[in-house]
């Protein structure tokens, strides 16, 4: 059985797949960013010691002072 001649649409599809694949491959090869074998930056070192767990805000227990104008 002889091979059938590929249609024009089939040839265009093959050319399109080849061009797209080559473009993606070239873009990946020319990329400055390496997303596979990158080493993350180190954690920043702690410069102070922790003061323990967070505390609730302190409540002032002072009594408010006020004066009424016109009285002695």
CHARMM internal coordinates of N, CA and C (Angstrom, degrees):
IC EDIT
DIST 1 N 1 CA 1.4359
DIST 1 CA 1 C 1.5327
ANGL 1 N 1 CA 1 C 107.21
DIST 1 C 2 N 1.2956
ANGL 1 CA 1 C 2 N 119.38
DIHE 1 N 1 CA 1 C 2 N 123.08
DIST 2 N 2 CA 1.4656
ANGL 1 C 2 N 2 CA 122.25
DIHE 1 CA 1 C 2 N 2 CA -179.03
DIST 2 CA 2 C 1.5322
ANGL 2 N 2 CA 2 C 110.77
DIHE 1 C 2 N 2 CA 2 C -76.06
DIST 2 C 3 N 1.3152
ANGL 2 CA 2 C 3 N 114.12
DIHE 2 N 2 CA 2 C 3 N 153.00
DIST 3 N 3 CA 1.4585
ANGL 2 C 3 N 3 CA 118.76
DIHE 2 CA 2 C 3 N 3 CA 178.04
DIST 3 CA 3 C 1.5212
ANGL 3 N 3 CA 3 C 109.78
DIHE 2 C 3 N 3 CA 3 C -70.79
DIST 3 C 4 N 1.3228
ANGL 3 CA 3 C 4 N 115.45
DIHE 3 N 3 CA 3 C 4 N 140.61
DIST 4 N 4 CA 1.4630
ANGL 3 C 4 N 4 CA 120.57
DIHE 3 CA 3 C 4 N 4 CA 178.28
DIST 4 CA 4 C 1.5240
ANGL 4 N 4 CA 4 C 108.49
DIHE 3 C 4 N 4 CA 4 C -80.18
DIST 4 C 5 N 1.2785
ANGL 4 CA 4 C 5 N 116.56
DIHE 4 N 4 CA 4 C 5 N 144.61
DIST 5 N 5 CA 1.4565
ANGL 4 C 5 N 5 CA 121.40
DIHE 4 CA 4 C 5 N 5 CA 178.99
DIST 5 CA 5 C 1.5320
ANGL 5 N 5 CA 5 C 107.95
DIHE 4 C 5 N 5 CA 5 C -72.14
DIST 5 C 6 N 1.3690
ANGL 5 CA 5 C 6 N 118.12
DIHE 5 N 5 CA 5 C 6 N 130.59
DIST 6 N 6 CA 1.4591
ANGL 5 C 6 N 6 CA 119.23
DIHE 5 CA 5 C 6 N 6 CA -178.51
DIST 6 CA 6 C 1.5287
ANGL 6 N 6 CA 6 C 111.09
DIHE 5 C 6 N 6 CA 6 C -65.56
DIST 6 C 7 N 1.3204
ANGL 6 CA 6 C 7 N 114.69
DIHE 6 N 6 CA 6 C 7 N 146.38
DIST 7 N 7 CA 1.4584
ANGL 6 C 7 N 7 CA 119.20
DIHE 6 CA 6 C 7 N 7 CA -179.26
DIST 7 CA 7 C 1.5241
ANGL 7 N 7 CA 7 C 110.20
DIHE 6 C 7 N 7 CA 7 C -76.07
DIST 7 C 8 N 1.2959
ANGL 7 CA 7 C 8 N 115.64
DIHE 7 N 7 CA 7 C 8 N 166.89
DIST 8 N 8 CA 1.4669
ANGL 7 C 8 N 8 CA 120.99
DIHE 7 CA 7 C 8 N 8 CA 178.98
DIST 8 CA 8 C 1.5327
ANGL 8 N 8 CA 8 C 110.59
DIHE 7 C 8 N 8 CA 8 C -63.14
DIST 8 C 9 N 1.3294
ANGL 8 CA 8 C 9 N 116.92
DIHE 8 N 8 CA 8 C 9 N -39.53
DIST 9 N 9 CA 1.4642
ANGL 8 C 9 N 9 CA 120.67
DIHE 8 CA 8 C 9 N 9 CA 179.20
DIST 9 CA 9 C 1.5248
ANGL 9 N 9 CA 9 C 110.71
DIHE 8 C 9 N 9 CA 9 C -64.89
DIST 9 C 10 N 1.2986
ANGL 9 CA 9 C 10 N 116.78
DIHE 9 N 9 CA 9 C 10 N -38.91
DIST 10 N 10 CA 1.4645
ANGL 9 C 10 N 10 CA 120.61
DIHE 9 CA 9 C 10 N 10 CA 178.55
DIST 10 CA 10 C 1.5197
ANGL 10 N 10 CA 10 C 111.65
DIHE 9 C 10 N 10 CA 10 C -65.70
DIST 10 C 11 N 1.3174
ANGL 10 CA 10 C 11 N 116.97
DIHE 10 N 10 CA 10 C 11 N -40.45
DIST 11 N 11 CA 1.4532
ANGL 10 C 11 N 11 CA 120.98
DIHE 10 CA 10 C 11 N 11 CA 177.85
DIST 11 CA 11 C 1.5304
ANGL 11 N 11 CA 11 C 110.89
DIHE 10 C 11 N 11 CA 11 C -64.99
DIST 11 C 12 N 1.3328
ANGL 11 CA 11 C 12 N 116.84
DIHE 11 N 11 CA 11 C 12 N -44.29
DIST 12 N 12 CA 1.4643
ANGL 11 C 12 N 12 CA 120.49
DIHE 11 CA 11 C 12 N 12 CA 178.76
DIST 12 CA 12 C 1.5241
ANGL 12 N 12 CA 12 C 111.29
DIHE 11 C 12 N 12 CA 12 C -62.50
DIST 12 C 13 N 1.3138
ANGL 12 CA 12 C 13 N 116.44
DIHE 12 N 12 CA 12 C 13 N -39.54
DIST 13 N 13 CA 1.4637
ANGL 12 C 13 N 13 CA 120.53
DIHE 12 CA 12 C 13 N 13 CA 178.48
DIST 13 CA 13 C 1.5270
ANGL 13 N 13 CA 13 C 110.17
DIHE 12 C 13 N 13 CA 13 C -63.91
DIST 13 C 14 N 1.3150
ANGL 13 CA 13 C 14 N 116.90
DIHE 13 N 13 CA 13 C 14 N -42.79
DIST 14 N 14 CA 1.4632
ANGL 13 C 14 N 14 CA 121.08
DIHE 13 CA 13 C 14 N 14 CA 178.99
DIST 14 CA 14 C 1.5210
ANGL 14 N 14 CA 14 C 112.03
DIHE 13 C 14 N 14 CA 14 C -64.38
DIST 14 C 15 N 1.3247
ANGL 14 CA 14 C 15 N 116.54
DIHE 14 N 14 CA 14 C 15 N -41.69
DIST 15 N 15 CA 1.4581
ANGL 14 C 15 N 15 CA 120.61
DIHE 14 CA 14 C 15 N 15 CA 177.75
DIST 15 CA 15 C 1.5360
ANGL 15 N 15 CA 15 C 109.88
DIHE 14 C 15 N 15 CA 15 C -64.72
DIST 15 C 16 N 1.3227
ANGL 15 CA 15 C 16 N 117.39
DIHE 15 N 15 CA 15 C 16 N -42.05
DIST 16 N 16 CA 1.4614
ANGL 15 C 16 N 16 CA 121.07
DIHE 15 CA 15 C 16 N 16 CA -179.68
DIST 16 CA 16 C 1.5280
ANGL 16 N 16 CA 16 C 110.97
DIHE 15 C 16 N 16 CA 16 C -63.26
DIST 16 C 17 N 1.3158
ANGL 16 CA 16 C 17 N 117.78
DIHE 16 N 16 CA 16 C 17 N -43.28
DIST 17 N 17 CA 1.4637
ANGL 16 C 17 N 17 CA 121.53
DIHE 16 CA 16 C 17 N 17 CA 179.01
DIST 17 CA 17 C 1.5280
ANGL 17 N 17 CA 17 C 109.95
DIHE 16 C 17 N 17 CA 17 C -63.44
DIST 17 C 18 N 1.3295
ANGL 17 CA 17 C 18 N 116.61
DIHE 17 N 17 CA 17 C 18 N -41.09
DIST 18 N 18 CA 1.4640
ANGL 17 C 18 N 18 CA 120.40
DIHE 17 CA 17 C 18 N 18 CA 179.58
DIST 18 CA 18 C 1.5272
ANGL 18 N 18 CA 18 C 111.34
DIHE 17 C 18 N 18 CA 18 C -64.78
DIST 18 C 19 N 1.3379
ANGL 18 CA 18 C 19 N 117.07
DIHE 18 N 18 CA 18 C 19 N -43.70
DIST 19 N 19 CA 1.4588
ANGL 18 C 19 N 19 CA 120.91
DIHE 18 CA 18 C 19 N 19 CA -179.48
DIST 19 CA 19 C 1.5245
ANGL 19 N 19 CA 19 C 110.77
DIHE 18 C 19 N 19 CA 19 C -65.47
DIST 19 C 20 N 1.3187
ANGL 19 CA 19 C 20 N 117.83
DIHE 19 N 19 CA 19 C 20 N -43.76
DIST 20 N 20 CA 1.4627
ANGL 19 C 20 N 20 CA 121.20
DIHE 19 CA 19 C 20 N 20 CA -179.59
DIST 20 CA 20 C 1.5276
ANGL 20 N 20 CA 20 C 110.39
DIHE 19 C 20 N 20 CA 20 C -64.63
DIST 20 C 21 N 1.3220
ANGL 20 CA 20 C 21 N 117.27
DIHE 20 N 20 CA 20 C 21 N -43.93
DIST 21 N 21 CA 1.4653
ANGL 20 C 21 N 21 CA 120.93
DIHE 20 CA 20 C 21 N 21 CA 179.23
DIST 21 CA 21 C 1.5212
ANGL 21 N 21 CA 21 C 111.13
DIHE 20 C 21 N 21 CA 21 C -62.93
DIST 21 C 22 N 1.3210
ANGL 21 CA 21 C 22 N 117.01
DIHE 21 N 21 CA 21 C 22 N -42.76
DIST 22 N 22 CA 1.4648
ANGL 21 C 22 N 22 CA 120.82
DIHE 21 CA 21 C 22 N 22 CA 179.32
DIST 22 CA 22 C 1.5181
ANGL 22 N 22 CA 22 C 111.01
DIHE 21 C 22 N 22 CA 22 C -65.61
DIST 22 C 23 N 1.3249
ANGL 22 CA 22 C 23 N 117.82
DIHE 22 N 22 CA 22 C 23 N -38.38
DIST 23 N 23 CA 1.4626
ANGL 22 C 23 N 23 CA 121.33
DIHE 22 CA 22 C 23 N 23 CA 179.24
DIST 23 CA 23 C 1.5213
ANGL 23 N 23 CA 23 C 111.31
DIHE 22 C 23 N 23 CA 23 C -64.75
DIST 23 C 24 N 1.3144
ANGL 23 CA 23 C 24 N 116.77
DIHE 23 N 23 CA 23 C 24 N -45.15
DIST 24 N 24 CA 1.4688
ANGL 23 C 24 N 24 CA 120.98
DIHE 23 CA 23 C 24 N 24 CA 179.69
DIST 24 CA 24 C 1.5270
ANGL 24 N 24 CA 24 C 110.07
DIHE 23 C 24 N 24 CA 24 C -65.32
DIST 24 C 25 N 1.3191
ANGL 24 CA 24 C 25 N 117.47
DIHE 24 N 24 CA 24 C 25 N -42.13
DIST 25 N 25 CA 1.4601
ANGL 24 C 25 N 25 CA 121.07
DIHE 24 CA 24 C 25 N 25 CA 179.67
DIST 25 CA 25 C 1.5209
ANGL 25 N 25 CA 25 C 111.04
DIHE 24 C 25 N 25 CA 25 C -64.02
DIST 25 C 26 N 1.3159
ANGL 25 CA 25 C 26 N 117.31
DIHE 25 N 25 CA 25 C 26 N -43.44
DIST 26 N 26 CA 1.4605
ANGL 25 C 26 N 26 CA 121.50
DIHE 25 CA 25 C 26 N 26 CA 179.28
DIST 26 CA 26 C 1.5277
ANGL 26 N 26 CA 26 C 110.85
DIHE 25 C 26 N 26 CA 26 C -65.76
DIST 26 C 27 N 1.3269
ANGL 26 CA 26 C 27 N 117.27
DIHE 26 N 26 CA 26 C 27 N -41.61
DIST 27 N 27 CA 1.4612
ANGL 26 C 27 N 27 CA 120.36
DIHE 26 CA 26 C 27 N 27 CA 179.41
DIST 27 CA 27 C 1.5238
ANGL 27 N 27 CA 27 C 110.60
DIHE 26 C 27 N 27 CA 27 C -64.13
DIST 27 C 28 N 1.3154
ANGL 27 CA 27 C 28 N 117.50
DIHE 27 N 27 CA 27 C 28 N -39.61
DIST 28 N 28 CA 1.4649
ANGL 27 C 28 N 28 CA 120.46
DIHE 27 CA 27 C 28 N 28 CA 179.23
DIST 28 CA 28 C 1.5206
ANGL 28 N 28 CA 28 C 110.86
DIHE 27 C 28 N 28 CA 28 C -69.13
DIST 28 C 29 N 1.3171
ANGL 28 CA 28 C 29 N 117.33
DIHE 28 N 28 CA 28 C 29 N -35.99
DIST 29 N 29 CA 1.4581
ANGL 28 C 29 N 29 CA 120.34
DIHE 28 CA 28 C 29 N 29 CA -179.52
DIST 29 CA 29 C 1.5249
ANGL 29 N 29 CA 29 C 111.52
DIHE 28 C 29 N 29 CA 29 C -71.68
DIST 29 C 30 N 1.3136
ANGL 29 CA 29 C 30 N 117.83
DIHE 29 N 29 CA 29 C 30 N -30.78
DIST 30 N 30 CA 1.4620
ANGL 29 C 30 N 30 CA 121.40
DIHE 29 CA 29 C 30 N 30 CA -177.42
DIST 30 CA 30 C 1.5223
ANGL 30 N 30 CA 30 C 112.73
DIHE 29 C 30 N 30 CA 30 C -92.96
DIST 30 C 31 N 1.3107
ANGL 30 CA 30 C 31 N 117.84
DIHE 30 N 30 CA 30 C 31 N -1.69
DIST 31 N 31 CA 1.4539
ANGL 30 C 31 N 31 CA 120.98
DIHE 30 CA 30 C 31 N 31 CA -177.21
DIST 31 CA 31 C 1.5165
ANGL 31 N 31 CA 31 C 110.72
DIHE 30 C 31 N 31 CA 31 C -69.48
DIST 31 C 32 N 1.3294
ANGL 31 CA 31 C 32 N 116.03
DIHE 31 N 31 CA 31 C 32 N 139.76
DIST 32 N 32 CA 1.4609
ANGL 31 C 32 N 32 CA 121.35
DIHE 31 CA 31 C 32 N 32 CA 177.77
DIST 32 CA 32 C 1.5188
ANGL 32 N 32 CA 32 C 111.32
DIHE 31 C 32 N 32 CA 32 C -82.70
DIST 32 C 33 N 1.2980
ANGL 32 CA 32 C 33 N 117.41
DIHE 32 N 32 CA 32 C 33 N -18.09
DIST 33 N 33 CA 1.4544
ANGL 32 C 33 N 33 CA 120.53
DIHE 32 CA 32 C 33 N 33 CA -175.29
DIST 33 CA 33 C 1.5135
ANGL 33 N 33 CA 33 C 110.14
DIHE 32 C 33 N 33 CA 33 C -98.13
DIST 33 C 34 N 1.3102
ANGL 33 CA 33 C 34 N 115.67
DIHE 33 N 33 CA 33 C 34 N 125.87
DIST 34 N 34 CA 1.4524
ANGL 33 C 34 N 34 CA 121.21
DIHE 33 CA 33 C 34 N 34 CA 177.49
DIST 34 CA 34 C 1.5199
ANGL 34 N 34 CA 34 C 107.63
DIHE 33 C 34 N 34 CA 34 C -100.06
DIST 34 C 35 N 1.3086
ANGL 34 CA 34 C 35 N 116.64
DIHE 34 N 34 CA 34 C 35 N 108.64
DIST 35 N 35 CA 1.4620
ANGL 34 C 35 N 35 CA 120.05
DIHE 34 CA 34 C 35 N 35 CA -173.98
DIST 35 CA 35 C 1.5098
ANGL 35 N 35 CA 35 C 112.88
DIHE 34 C 35 N 35 CA 35 C -93.33
DIST 35 C 36 N 1.3296
ANGL 35 CA 35 C 36 N 118.21
DIHE 35 N 35 CA 35 C 36 N -1.67
DIST 36 N 36 CA 1.4552
ANGL 35 C 36 N 36 CA 119.82
DIHE 35 CA 35 C 36 N 36 CA -175.16
DIST 36 CA 36 C 1.5248
ANGL 36 N 36 CA 36 C 111.39
DIHE 35 C 36 N 36 CA 36 C -98.86
DIST 36 C 37 N 1.3129
ANGL 36 CA 36 C 37 N 117.70
DIHE 36 N 36 CA 36 C 37 N -50.06
DIST 37 N 37 CA 1.4510
ANGL 36 C 37 N 37 CA 121.05
DIHE 36 CA 36 C 37 N 37 CA -172.30
DIST 37 CA 37 C 1.5218
ANGL 37 N 37 CA 37 C 112.99
DIHE 36 C 37 N 37 CA 37 C -110.47
DIST 37 C 38 N 1.2971
ANGL 37 CA 37 C 38 N 117.05
DIHE 37 N 37 CA 37 C 38 N 37.71
DIST 38 N 38 CA 1.4562
ANGL 37 C 38 N 38 CA 118.58
DIHE 37 CA 37 C 38 N 38 CA -179.57
DIST 38 CA 38 C 1.5206
ANGL 38 N 38 CA 38 C 110.10
DIHE 37 C 38 N 38 CA 38 C -84.07
DIST 38 C 39 N 1.3087
ANGL 38 CA 38 C 39 N 115.96
DIHE 38 N 38 CA 38 C 39 N 147.63
DIST 39 N 39 CA 1.4626
ANGL 38 C 39 N 39 CA 122.23
DIHE 38 CA 38 C 39 N 39 CA 177.17
DIST 39 CA 39 C 1.5197
ANGL 39 N 39 CA 39 C 106.94
DIHE 38 C 39 N 39 CA 39 C -105.16
DIST 39 C 40 N 1.3177
ANGL 39 CA 39 C 40 N 118.02
DIHE 39 N 39 CA 39 C 40 N 123.73
DIST 40 N 40 CA 1.4686
ANGL 39 C 40 N 40 CA 119.10
DIHE 39 CA 39 C 40 N 40 CA -178.70
DIST 40 CA 40 C 1.5164
ANGL 40 N 40 CA 40 C 110.74
DIHE 39 C 40 N 40 CA 40 C -66.55
DIST 40 C 41 N 1.3187
ANGL 40 CA 40 C 41 N 117.67
DIHE 40 N 40 CA 40 C 41 N 153.95
DIST 41 N 41 CA 1.4620
ANGL 40 C 41 N 41 CA 119.79
DIHE 40 CA 40 C 41 N 41 CA 178.43
DIST 41 CA 41 C 1.5214
ANGL 41 N 41 CA 41 C 110.28
DIHE 40 C 41 N 41 CA 41 C -65.67
DIST 41 C 42 N 1.3353
ANGL 41 CA 41 C 42 N 118.26
DIHE 41 N 41 CA 41 C 42 N 152.41
DIST 42 N 42 CA 1.4581
ANGL 41 C 42 N 42 CA 119.76
DIHE 41 CA 41 C 42 N 42 CA -178.76
DIST 42 CA 42 C 1.5261
ANGL 42 N 42 CA 42 C 111.07
DIHE 41 C 42 N 42 CA 42 C -69.54
DIST 42 C 43 N 1.3223
ANGL 42 CA 42 C 43 N 114.70
DIHE 42 N 42 CA 42 C 43 N 156.03
DIST 43 N 43 CA 1.4604
ANGL 42 C 43 N 43 CA 119.93
DIHE 42 CA 42 C 43 N 43 CA 176.69
DIST 43 CA 43 C 1.5185
ANGL 43 N 43 CA 43 C 108.13
DIHE 42 C 43 N 43 CA 43 C -66.49
DIST 43 C 44 N 1.3190
ANGL 43 CA 43 C 44 N 118.02
DIHE 43 N 43 CA 43 C 44 N 145.39
DIST 44 N 44 CA 1.4653
ANGL 43 C 44 N 44 CA 118.59
DIHE 43 CA 43 C 44 N 44 CA 177.25
DIST 44 CA 44 C 1.5325
ANGL 44 N 44 CA 44 C 110.13
DIHE 43 C 44 N 44 CA 44 C -66.62
DIST 44 C 45 N 1.3000
ANGL 44 CA 44 C 45 N 115.42
DIHE 44 N 44 CA 44 C 45 N 144.78
DIST 45 N 45 CA 1.4665
ANGL 44 C 45 N 45 CA 118.80
DIHE 44 CA 44 C 45 N 45 CA -179.78
DIST 45 CA 45 C 1.5213
ANGL 45 N 45 CA 45 C 109.49
DIHE 44 C 45 N 45 CA 45 C -79.52
DIST 45 C 46 N 1.3172
ANGL 45 CA 45 C 46 N 115.75
DIHE 45 N 45 CA 45 C 46 N 145.56
DIST 46 N 46 CA 1.4554
ANGL 45 C 46 N 46 CA 121.26
DIHE 45 CA 45 C 46 N 46 CA -179.20
DIST 46 CA 46 C 1.5246
ANGL 46 N 46 CA 46 C 108.40
DIHE 45 C 46 N 46 CA 46 C -78.29
DIST 46 C 47 N 1.3055
ANGL 46 CA 46 C 47 N 116.07
DIHE 46 N 46 CA 46 C 47 N 129.32
DIST 47 N 47 CA 1.4571
ANGL 46 C 47 N 47 CA 120.16
DIHE 46 CA 46 C 47 N 47 CA -178.60
DIST 47 CA 47 C 1.5222
ANGL 47 N 47 CA 47 C 112.32
DIHE 46 C 47 N 47 CA 47 C -99.96
DIST 47 C 48 N 1.3133
ANGL 47 CA 47 C 48 N 118.00
DIHE 47 N 47 CA 47 C 48 N -15.13
DIST 48 N 48 CA 1.4657
ANGL 47 C 48 N 48 CA 120.75
DIHE 47 CA 47 C 48 N 48 CA 178.45
DIST 48 CA 48 C 1.5102
ANGL 48 N 48 CA 48 C 108.95
DIHE 47 C 48 N 48 CA 48 C -127.42
DIST 48 C 49 N 1.2981
ANGL 48 CA 48 C 49 N 116.00
DIHE 48 N 48 CA 48 C 49 N 159.09
DIST 49 N 49 CA 1.4594
ANGL 48 C 49 N 49 CA 119.83
DIHE 48 CA 48 C 49 N 49 CA 176.96
DIST 49 CA 49 C 1.5201
ANGL 49 N 49 CA 49 C 108.50
DIHE 48 C 49 N 49 CA 49 C -89.44
DIST 49 C 50 N 1.3070
ANGL 49 CA 49 C 50 N 117.75
DIHE 49 N 49 CA 49 C 50 N 146.24
DIST 50 N 50 CA 1.4638
ANGL 49 C 50 N 50 CA 119.47
DIHE 49 CA 49 C 50 N 50 CA -178.79
DIST 50 CA 50 C 1.5279
ANGL 50 N 50 CA 50 C 111.19
DIHE 49 C 50 N 50 CA 50 C -69.95
DIST 50 C 51 N 1.2965
ANGL 50 CA 50 C 51 N 116.51
DIHE 50 N 50 CA 50 C 51 N 150.24
DIST 51 N 51 CA 1.4571
ANGL 50 C 51 N 51 CA 122.29
DIHE 50 CA 50 C 51 N 51 CA -179.65
DIST 51 CA 51 C 1.5213
ANGL 51 N 51 CA 51 C 112.36
DIHE 50 C 51 N 51 CA 51 C -94.15
DIST 51 C 52 N 1.2761
ANGL 51 CA 51 C 52 N 118.38
DIHE 51 N 51 CA 51 C 52 N 12.33
DIST 52 N 52 CA 1.4493
ANGL 51 C 52 N 52 CA 121.54
DIHE 51 CA 51 C 52 N 52 CA -179.12
DIST 52 CA 52 C 1.5248
ANGL 52 N 52 CA 52 C 110.28
DIHE 51 C 52 N 52 CA 52 C 100.51
DIST 52 C 53 N 1.3248
ANGL 52 CA 52 C 53 N 116.61
DIHE 52 N 52 CA 52 C 53 N -171.41
DIST 53 N 53 CA 1.4660
ANGL 52 C 53 N 53 CA 119.66
DIHE 52 CA 52 C 53 N 53 CA -178.13
DIST 53 CA 53 C 1.5255
ANGL 53 N 53 CA 53 C 110.92
DIHE 52 C 53 N 53 CA 53 C -67.80
DIST 53 C 54 N 1.3069
ANGL 53 CA 53 C 54 N 117.40
DIHE 53 N 53 CA 53 C 54 N 156.27
DIST 54 N 54 CA 1.4651
ANGL 53 C 54 N 54 CA 119.88
DIHE 53 CA 53 C 54 N 54 CA 179.60
DIST 54 CA 54 C 1.5219
ANGL 54 N 54 CA 54 C 111.23
DIHE 53 C 54 N 54 CA 54 C -61.57
DIST 54 C 55 N 1.3108
ANGL 54 CA 54 C 55 N 116.25
DIHE 54 N 54 CA 54 C 55 N 142.23
DIST 55 N 55 CA 1.4600
ANGL 54 C 55 N 55 CA 122.26
DIHE 54 CA 54 C 55 N 55 CA -179.38
DIST 55 CA 55 C 1.5280
ANGL 55 N 55 CA 55 C 108.81
DIHE 54 C 55 N 55 CA 55 C -106.88
DIST 55 C 56 N 1.3479
ANGL 55 CA 55 C 56 N 116.68
DIHE 55 N 55 CA 55 C 56 N 151.99
DIST 56 N 56 CA 1.4682
ANGL 55 C 56 N 56 CA 118.54
DIHE 55 CA 55 C 56 N 56 CA 176.08
DIST 56 CA 56 C 1.5257
ANGL 56 N 56 CA 56 C 109.57
DIHE 55 C 56 N 56 CA 56 C -67.50
DIST 56 C 57 N 1.3078
ANGL 56 CA 56 C 57 N 117.43
DIHE 56 N 56 CA 56 C 57 N 154.23
DIST 57 N 57 CA 1.4650
ANGL 56 C 57 N 57 CA 118.87
DIHE 56 CA 56 C 57 N 57 CA -179.96
DIST 57 CA 57 C 1.5247
ANGL 57 N 57 CA 57 C 110.45
DIHE 56 C 57 N 57 CA 57 C -61.79
DIST 57 C 58 N 1.3171
ANGL 57 CA 57 C 58 N 115.42
DIHE 57 N 57 CA 57 C 58 N 143.42
DIST 58 N 58 CA 1.4642
ANGL 57 C 58 N 58 CA 119.01
DIHE 57 CA 57 C 58 N 58 CA -178.34
DIST 58 CA 58 C 1.5253
ANGL 58 N 58 CA 58 C 109.47
DIHE 57 C 58 N 58 CA 58 C -74.84
DIST 58 C 59 N 1.3215
ANGL 58 CA 58 C 59 N 114.94
DIHE 58 N 58 CA 58 C 59 N 144.99
DIST 59 N 59 CA 1.4604
ANGL 58 C 59 N 59 CA 121.06
DIHE 58 CA 58 C 59 N 59 CA -179.41
DIST 59 CA 59 C 1.5315
ANGL 59 N 59 CA 59 C 107.12
DIHE 58 C 59 N 59 CA 59 C -104.95
DIST 59 C 60 N 1.3051
ANGL 59 CA 59 C 60 N 116.11
DIHE 59 N 59 CA 59 C 60 N 125.06
DIST 60 N 60 CA 1.4608
ANGL 59 C 60 N 60 CA 119.24
DIHE 59 CA 59 C 60 N 60 CA 179.03
DIST 60 CA 60 C 1.5240
ANGL 60 N 60 CA 60 C 109.12
DIHE 59 C 60 N 60 CA 60 C -75.40
DIST 60 C 61 N 1.3273
ANGL 60 CA 60 C 61 N 115.73
DIHE 60 N 60 CA 60 C 61 N 137.09
DIST 61 N 61 CA 1.4595
ANGL 60 C 61 N 61 CA 120.51
DIHE 60 CA 60 C 61 N 61 CA -177.93
DIST 61 CA 61 C 1.5236
ANGL 61 N 61 CA 61 C 111.66
DIHE 60 C 61 N 61 CA 61 C -108.53
DIST 61 C 62 N 1.3018
ANGL 61 CA 61 C 62 N 117.25
DIHE 61 N 61 CA 61 C 62 N 19.19
DIST 62 N 62 CA 1.4679
ANGL 61 C 62 N 62 CA 119.26
DIHE 61 CA 61 C 62 N 62 CA 178.90
DIST 62 CA 62 C 1.5129
ANGL 62 N 62 CA 62 C 109.92
DIHE 61 C 62 N 62 CA 62 C -78.96
DIST 62 C 63 N 1.3459
ANGL 62 CA 62 C 63 N 115.64
DIHE 62 N 62 CA 62 C 63 N 148.55
DIST 63 N 63 CA 1.4580
ANGL 62 C 63 N 63 CA 119.78
DIHE 62 CA 62 C 63 N 63 CA 177.41
DIST 63 CA 63 C 1.5265
ANGL 63 N 63 CA 63 C 108.70
DIHE 62 C 63 N 63 CA 63 C -89.30
DIST 63 C 64 N 1.2805
ANGL 63 CA 63 C 64 N 117.07
DIHE 63 N 63 CA 63 C 64 N 137.44
DIST 64 N 64 CA 1.4620
ANGL 63 C 64 N 64 CA 119.03
DIHE 63 CA 63 C 64 N 64 CA -178.93
DIST 64 CA 64 C 1.5211
ANGL 64 N 64 CA 64 C 110.22
DIHE 63 C 64 N 64 CA 64 C -70.37
DIST 64 C 65 N 1.3138
ANGL 64 CA 64 C 65 N 116.67
DIHE 64 N 64 CA 64 C 65 N 143.68
DIST 65 N 65 CA 1.4607
ANGL 64 C 65 N 65 CA 121.68
DIHE 64 CA 64 C 65 N 65 CA 176.53
DIST 65 CA 65 C 1.5124
ANGL 65 N 65 CA 65 C 107.97
DIHE 64 C 65 N 65 CA 65 C -112.00
DIST 65 C 66 N 1.3188
ANGL 65 CA 65 C 66 N 114.80
DIHE 65 N 65 CA 65 C 66 N 139.94
DIST 66 N 66 CA 1.4579
ANGL 65 C 66 N 66 CA 119.28
DIHE 65 CA 65 C 66 N 66 CA 178.87
DIST 66 CA 66 C 1.5154
ANGL 66 N 66 CA 66 C 108.29
DIHE 65 C 66 N 66 CA 66 C -149.39
DIST 66 C 67 N 1.2844
ANGL 66 CA 66 C 67 N 114.72
DIHE 66 N 66 CA 66 C 67 N 159.42
DIST 67 N 67 CA 1.4659
ANGL 66 C 67 N 67 CA 119.52
DIHE 66 CA 66 C 67 N 67 CA 178.48
DIST 67 CA 67 C 1.5062
ANGL 67 N 67 CA 67 C 108.73
DIHE 66 C 67 N 67 CA 67 C -130.21
DIST 67 C 68 N 1.3350
ANGL 67 CA 67 C 68 N 113.62
DIHE 67 N 67 CA 67 C 68 N 148.56
DIST 68 N 68 CA 1.4590
ANGL 67 C 68 N 68 CA 119.63
DIHE 67 CA 67 C 68 N 68 CA 178.48
DIST 68 CA 68 C 1.5125
ANGL 68 N 68 CA 68 C 107.67
DIHE 67 C 68 N 68 CA 68 C -99.22
DIST 68 C 69 N 1.2993
ANGL 68 CA 68 C 69 N 117.09
DIHE 68 N 68 CA 68 C 69 N 128.50
DIST 69 N 69 CA 1.4461
ANGL 68 C 69 N 69 CA 120.84
DIHE 68 CA 68 C 69 N 69 CA -177.85
DIST 69 CA 69 C 1.5341
ANGL 69 N 69 CA 69 C 110.42
DIHE 68 C 69 N 69 CA 69 C -68.21
DIST 69 C 70 N 1.3194
ANGL 69 CA 69 C 70 N 117.10
DIHE 69 N 69 CA 69 C 70 N 138.53
DIST 70 N 70 CA 1.4468
ANGL 69 C 70 N 70 CA 121.98
DIHE 69 CA 69 C 70 N 70 CA 176.43
DIST 70 CA 70 C 1.5033
ANGL 70 N 70 CA 70 C 114.36
DIHE 69 C 70 N 70 CA 70 C 91.77
DIST 70 C 71 N 1.3228
ANGL 70 CA 70 C 71 N 119.51
DIHE 70 N 70 CA 70 C 71 N -0.73
DIST 71 N 71 CA 1.4699
ANGL 70 C 71 N 71 CA 120.81
DIHE 70 CA 70 C 71 N 71 CA 178.07
DIST 71 CA 71 C 1.5148
ANGL 71 N 71 CA 71 C 109.19
DIHE 70 C 71 N 71 CA 71 C -112.56
DIST 71 C 72 N 1.3323
ANGL 71 CA 71 C 72 N 115.60
DIHE 71 N 71 CA 71 C 72 N 156.48
DIST 72 N 72 CA 1.4722
ANGL 71 C 72 N 72 CA 118.91
DIHE 71 CA 71 C 72 N 72 CA 179.34
DIST 72 CA 72 C 1.4982
ANGL 72 N 72 CA 72 C 111.10
DIHE 71 C 72 N 72 CA 72 C -116.62
END
COOR INIT
IC SEED 1 N 1 CA 1 C
IC BUILD
